[in-house]
Amino acid sequence: MDGSTSWLRESAGLVRLAGRVLARHWLPLLAIAAASLLARELLARLAVAAGGVGPVPGFLVLALVPLASLAALVAMLLVVRSRDARRSHVWGVVAAAGSVLVPFLVVYESRGALRADLIDYVRGTLYEQLGSEAPVTVLPQIASWLVLGIVAAALVVRALGARLIDRGHLQGRSDARAGLVHVVTGYAEAVWVTLGAWVLAGFLGSLHGWWSAREVAASVAQRWDSVREQLPTLGAFGDWVVGALPVLSDAVVTGVLVPISMLTIAVIVYGLQVADTVTPDDVVRAVRRGRWAALTGRIADAPLKLAWVRLSDTSGRFGALAGGISLVLRSSFAPVLTYCVLFTLLAQLDVVVWWVARLALGWREELTWQALHAPLDGIAEMLTLVLTAVVTAAFADRLLTRFGAAGQLRDRGARSPAAAR
């Protein structure tokens, strides 16, 4: 009972903290969200224009479209920090682009944005060809040898840039040259991760058709039909299980995987700021004397130390990502369940926006709602991004303070619950 009360009290304190942060920073957060929508639209149109020149320029620009939303999320997490919490260099965040991008794409695709970007690009390229006098060529295919070649080339560029950075070849160079290497390396990371995600999504989407065309699939289906005839009860139960599996998997992805991915992004971004201020031994001591010692006592010291060290590893392929996920999963941070529920509810904000619009406008013709579709979706996306970013910042900051780090979301002249030990 005491543990449940403490959990609810701590969760309520984090929600209040998120409310104070939102009240203080709502205007710049909304401005960043609006700028991200505009940047996404401009980059999508630029990708179509580049696709008219050739498929390689088109795909290279298309990889930038999700980065507009990622940049907005990272900017929001950095804006809500206090001034004295700004420690790490900006290139540290750029170097960790791949580690942050992987969980972000999970969140991005959860609302169908990744697939929508690709569909809009293919449709826009087709319209551009139909509107010109040139003959219509083959539409760009994401699962092609050309795209795989772009991914391989981006991997090579990323490896070369990381080697230059790791071996200190940029020491003594100008800030402009060093910054250019960081930007090119981060962009190459984003290109291969984003295009690779599209290729993987296309491959997984084609598995059902490939399996349906196999002879073994037809044989399995025939055997199952015979089971239905001979054992109707077992057949009905099996059909129920098969029908329930997609629903259960969607629920796990929506309610657990997506929120944990979002929380991992914030832990990586904030962890880069504080990882050098706390030693691995301090992390272990802070966890052992926390209020959830009964749960954290089951975690060995070595995994905690390794996770904290890898959190600040921006030179490795996915060092920061492995460290961030490990810290979230090994923290035994009970309010994470509350965060997953809050994030899942906030992700449905578009339903509330449309409900309010229909309640305010009443009955309207279909053309009116078609005209309002883009503005309402844009408003819902901005509000969702702002609210989820603020809630994520509060919970991620509190999680890091449990490992001994200083809180980064302190209010003016007041000590926030996230900074309390």
C-alpha positions in Angstrom: 0.0 0.0 0.0 2.8 2.4 0.9 4.6 1.6 -2.4 1.4 2.3 -4.4 0.8 5.5 -2.6 4.4 6.6 -3.2 4.1 5.7 -6.9 0.9 7.7 -7.3 2.3 10.6 -5.4 5.5 10.7 -7.5 3.5 10.4 -10.7 1.2 13.2 -9.7 4.2 15.4 -8.9 5.7 14.8 -12.3 2.4 15.7 -14.0 2.3 18.9 -12.0 5.9 19.6 -13.0 5.0 19.0 -16.7 2.1 21.5 -16.3 4.4 24.2 -14.9 6.9 23.6 -17.7 4.2 23.9 -20.2 2.8 27.1 -18.7 6.3 28.6 -18.8 7.4 27.5 -22.3 4.2 27.0 -24.2 4.8 29.8 -26.7 8.3 28.7 -27.9 7.1 25.1 -28.0 4.2 25.9 -30.2 6.5 28.0 -32.4 8.9 25.1 -32.8 6.0 22.7 -33.6 4.6 25.1 -36.3 8.1 25.5 -37.8 8.5 21.7 -38.0 5.2 21.3 -39.9 6.3 24.0 -42.3 9.8 22.5 -42.7 8.3 19.0 -43.4 6.0 20.4 -46.1 8.9 22.3 -47.7 11.2 19.3 -47.6 8.5 17.1 -49.0 8.1 19.4 -52.0 11.9 19.8 -52.4 12.2 15.9 -52.5 9.6 15.8 -55.3 11.5 18.5 -57.2 14.8 16.7 -56.6 13.1 13.4 -57.7 12.4 15.1 -61.1 16.2 15.5 -61.6 16.9 11.9 -60.6 16.0 9.2 -58.1 19.3 9.6 -56.1 18.7 13.3 -55.3 15.1 12.6 -54.6 15.8 9.9 -52.1 18.6 11.9 -50.5 16.2 14.8 -49.9 13.4 12.5 -48.9 15.5 11.2 -46.0 15.4 14.7 -44.5 11.6 14.9 -44.2 11.4 12.9 -40.9 14.4 14.9 -39.6 12.2 18.0 -39.4 10.0 16.4 -36.7 13.0 14.9 -35.0 14.8 18.2 -34.8 11.6 19.8 -33.4 11.4 17.2 -30.7 15.0 17.6 -29.7 14.7 21.4 -29.8 11.7 21.2 -27.5 13.5 19.0 -25.0 16.4 21.4 -25.0 14.3 24.5 -24.7 12.6 23.4 -21.5 15.9 23.0 -19.7 17.2 25.5 -17.3 20.2 27.6 -18.4 22.6 26.1 -16.0 21.9 22.6 -17.3 23.3 23.3 -20.8 26.6 21.5 -20.7 27.2 19.4 -23.8 28.3 20.7 -27.2 25.8 20.8 -29.9 27.9 18.4 -32.0 27.4 15.8 -29.3 23.7 15.7 -30.1 24.4 15.7 -33.9 26.8 12.8 -33.5 24.1 10.8 -31.6 21.7 11.4 -34.5 21.5 7.7 -35.3 20.9 6.6 -31.8 18.1 9.1 -31.4 16.7 8.5 -34.9 16.0 4.8 -34.4 13.5 5.1 -31.5 12.1 8.2 -33.1 11.2 6.3 -36.3 9.3 3.9 -34.1 7.2 6.8 -32.8 7.0 8.4 -36.3 5.8 5.3 -38.0 3.3 4.5 -35.2 1.1 7.2 -36.6 1.7 6.2 -40.2 3.9 9.3 -41.0 6.8 7.3 -42.4 4.6 5.5 -44.9 2.7 8.7 -45.7 5.9 10.5 -46.6 6.9 7.8 -49.1 3.4 7.7 -50.6 3.3 11.5 -51.0 6.7 11.4 -52.6 5.8 8.7 -55.1 2.4 10.4 -55.9 4.1 13.8 -56.2 6.8 12.4 -58.6 4.1 10.8 -60.7 2.1 14.1 -60.9 5.2 16.0 -61.9 5.9 13.6 -64.7 2.3 13.7 -65.9 2.3 17.5 -65.9 5.5 17.7 -68.0 5.9 16.9 -71.7 8.5 14.3 -70.9 7.4 10.6 -71.1 6.5 9.0 -67.8 9.4 6.9 -66.5 9.4 4.1 -64.0 8.3 5.3 -60.5 10.9 5.3 -57.8 11.0 2.0 -55.9 12.1 2.1 -52.3 13.0 -1.6 -52.2 15.5 -1.5 -55.1 19.2 -2.0 -55.6 19.6 1.8 -56.1 18.3 2.5 -52.6 20.4 -0.3 -51.2 23.4 1.3 -52.9 22.5 4.7 -51.3 22.3 3.0 -47.9 25.7 1.4 -48.4 27.3 4.6 -49.5 25.9 6.5 -46.5 27.3 3.8 -44.2 30.7 4.3 -45.8 30.6 8.0 -45.4 29.4 7.7 -41.8 32.2 5.3 -41.0 34.9 7.6 -42.5 33.5 10.6 -40.7 33.4 8.8 -37.4 37.0 7.7 -37.8 38.1 11.3 -38.5 36.3 12.4 -35.3 37.5 9.5 -33.1 41.1 9.7 -34.1 41.4 13.4 -33.4 42.1 14.4 -37.0 39.9 17.5 -36.4 42.0 18.9 -33.6 43.5 22.2 -34.5 41.1 22.6 -37.4 38.7 25.4 -37.7 35.3 25.2 -36.1 33.7 25.5 -39.6 35.6 22.5 -40.9 35.0 20.4 -37.8 31.3 21.3 -37.8 31.0 20.3 -41.5 32.4 16.9 -40.7 29.9 16.4 -37.9 27.0 17.6 -40.1 28.0 15.3 -43.0 28.5 12.3 -40.6 25.1 13.0 -38.9 23.4 13.4 -42.3 24.9 10.1 -43.6 23.7 8.4 -40.4 20.2 9.8 -41.0 20.2 8.7 -44.6 21.1 5.1 -44.1 18.8 4.7 -41.0 15.8 6.4 -42.6 16.1 4.7 -46.0 16.8 1.4 -44.3 13.6 1.8 -42.3 11.7 2.3 -45.5 13.3 -0.8 -47.0 12.6 -2.8 -43.9 9.0 -1.7 -43.8 8.5 -2.6 -47.5 10.1 -6.0 -47.0 7.9 -6.7 -43.9 4.8 -5.5 -45.8 5.5 -8.0 -48.7 6.0 -11.0 -46.4 2.3 -11.7 -46.3 2.0 -11.9 -50.1 5.1 -13.9 -50.4 3.9 -16.4 -47.7 0.5 -16.7 -49.3 2.0 -17.7 -52.6 4.1 -20.6 -51.1 2.9 -24.2 -51.4 3.6 -24.8 -47.7 1.1 -22.0 -46.8 -1.6 -23.7 -48.9 -0.8 -27.1 -47.2 -1.0 -25.5 -43.7 -4.3 -23.9 -44.6 -5.7 -27.2 -45.8 -4.6 -29.0 -42.7 -6.2 -26.3 -40.5 -9.5 -26.6 -42.4 -9.5 -30.3 -41.6 -8.9 -29.5 -38.0 -11.9 -27.2 -38.0 -14.1 -29.9 -39.5 -13.0 -32.7 -37.1 -12.6 -30.5 -33.9 -14.8 -27.5 -34.2 -14.1 -26.3 -30.7 -10.4 -26.3 -31.2 -10.8 -24.7 -34.6 -12.9 -21.9 -33.1 -10.3 -21.3 -30.4 -7.5 -21.3 -32.9 -9.3 -18.8 -35.1 -9.9 -16.6 -32.0 -6.2 -16.7 -31.1 -5.2 -15.8 -34.7 -7.6 -12.9 -34.7 -6.5 -11.7 -31.2 -2.8 -11.7 -32.0 -2.8 -8.6 -34.2 -4.9 -6.7 -31.7 -2.6 -7.7 -28.9 0.5 -6.8 -30.8 -0.9 -3.4 -31.8 -1.8 -2.8 -28.2 1.8 -3.6 -27.0 3.3 -1.4 -29.7 0.9 1.5 -29.0 0.9 1.3 -25.3 4.4 0.2 -24.4 6.9 0.2 -27.3 6.1 3.7 -28.6 6.1 5.4 -25.2 9.3 3.7 -24.2 10.9 4.8 -27.4 9.9 8.4 -26.8 11.2 8.2 -23.2 14.5 6.8 -24.5 14.9 9.7 -26.9 14.6 12.2 -23.9 16.9 10.1 -21.8 19.6 10.1 -24.5 19.3 13.9 -25.1 19.3 14.8 -21.4 21.9 12.0 -20.6 24.4 13.7 -22.9 24.2 16.7 -20.7 24.8 15.0 -17.4 26.7 11.8 -18.2 30.1 13.4 -17.5 28.9 14.8 -14.1 28.1 11.5 -12.5 30.5 8.5 -12.3 29.2 4.9 -12.8 29.9 4.2 -9.1 27.7 7.2 -8.1 24.9 5.8 -10.3 25.0 2.5 -8.5 25.0 4.1 -5.1 22.1 6.4 -6.0 20.0 3.5 -7.2 20.7 1.4 -4.2 19.6 4.0 -1.7 16.5 5.0 -3.7 12.9 4.4 -2.5 12.5 1.5 -4.9 15.5 -0.4 -3.5 13.4 -3.6 -3.3 13.0 -3.6 -7.1 16.4 -2.2 -8.1 18.2 -4.6 -5.7 17.6 -7.3 -8.3 19.8 -5.4 -10.8 23.5 -6.1 -10.8 26.0 -3.3 -10.6 27.8 -4.1 -13.9 24.9 -3.6 -16.2 24.0 -0.2 -14.6 27.6 1.0 -14.9 27.9 -0.1 -18.5 24.5 1.5 -19.4 25.7 4.8 -17.9 29.0 4.7 -19.8 27.4 3.9 -23.1 24.9 6.7 -22.7 27.6 9.3 -23.4 29.1 7.2 -26.3 28.3 9.3 -29.4 31.1 7.8 -31.4 29.8 4.3 -31.6 27.2 3.1 -34.0 24.4 2.9 -31.4 26.2 3.3 -28.1 23.9 6.0 -26.8 20.8 4.1 -27.9 21.9 1.0 -26.1 22.7 3.0 -23.0 19.4 4.9 -23.0 17.3 1.8 -23.5 19.2 -0.1 -20.8 18.7 2.8 -18.3 15.0 2.9 -19.0 14.5 -0.9 -18.7 16.8 -1.4 -15.7 15.7 1.6 -13.8 12.6 -0.1 -12.2 11.1 3.4 -12.4 7.5 2.7 -11.3 5.9 5.9 -12.8 7.0 4.7 -16.2 3.7 2.9 -16.3 1.9 6.2 -15.7 3.9 7.8 -18.4 2.9 5.1 -20.9 -0.7 5.6 -20.1 -0.4 9.4 -20.4 1.5 9.2 -23.7 -1.0 6.8 -25.2 -3.9 9.1 -24.2 -2.1 12.3 -25.5 -1.4 10.5 -28.8 -5.2 10.3 -29.4 -5.5 14.1 -29.2 -6.5 14.3 -32.8 -9.8 12.7 -31.9 -10.5 15.4 -29.4 -9.6 18.1 -31.9 -12.0 16.8 -34.5 -14.7 16.3 -31.9 -14.4 19.9 -30.8 -14.4 21.1 -34.4 -17.6 19.1 -35.2 -19.2 20.4 -32.0 -18.3 24.0 -32.7 -19.2 24.0 -36.5 -22.2 21.6 -36.4 -23.3 20.1 -39.6 -21.3 21.0 -42.7 -21.0 19.7 -46.2 -18.3 17.2 -47.1 -16.4 19.8 -49.1 -16.1 21.9 -45.9 -14.6 19.1 -43.9 -12.2 18.3 -46.8 -11.0 21.9 -46.7 -10.5 21.7 -42.9 -8.8 18.4 -42.9 -5.2 19.7 -43.3 -5.6 22.6 -40.8 -7.2 20.5 -38.1 -4.7 17.7 -38.6 -1.9 20.3 -38.3 -3.3 21.7 -35.1 -3.7 18.2 -33.6 -0.2 17.3 -34.6 1.3 20.5 -33.0 -0.7 20.1 -29.8 0.3 16.4 -29.5 3.9 17.1 -30.1 4.0 19.9 -27.5 2.2 18.0 -24.8 4.0 14.7 -25.3 7.4 16.5 -25.4 6.7 18.3 -22.1 5.4 15.1 -20.3 8.4 13.1 -21.7 10.8 15.8 -20.5 9.5 15.6 -16.9 9.6 11.9 -16.6 13.0 11.5 -18.4 14.5 14.2 -16.1 13.2 12.4 -13.0 14.5 9.1 -14.2 18.0 10.5 -14.6 17.9 12.2 -11.2 17.3 8.7 -9.7 20.7 7.8 -11.0 22.4 10.7 -9.2 22.2 13.4 -11.9 21.1 17.0 -11.3 17.6 17.9 -12.4 17.4 19.9 -15.6 13.8 21.2 -15.4 14.0 23.5 -12.3 11.6 26.4 -12.2 12.7 29.9 -11.4 13.7 30.1 -7.8 11.9 26.9 -6.9 13.0 23.4 -6.5 11.0 21.0 -8.7 9.8 17.6 -7.7 12.0 16.2 -10.4 15.1 17.5 -8.6 14.0 16.1 -5.3 15.7 12.9 -4.2 
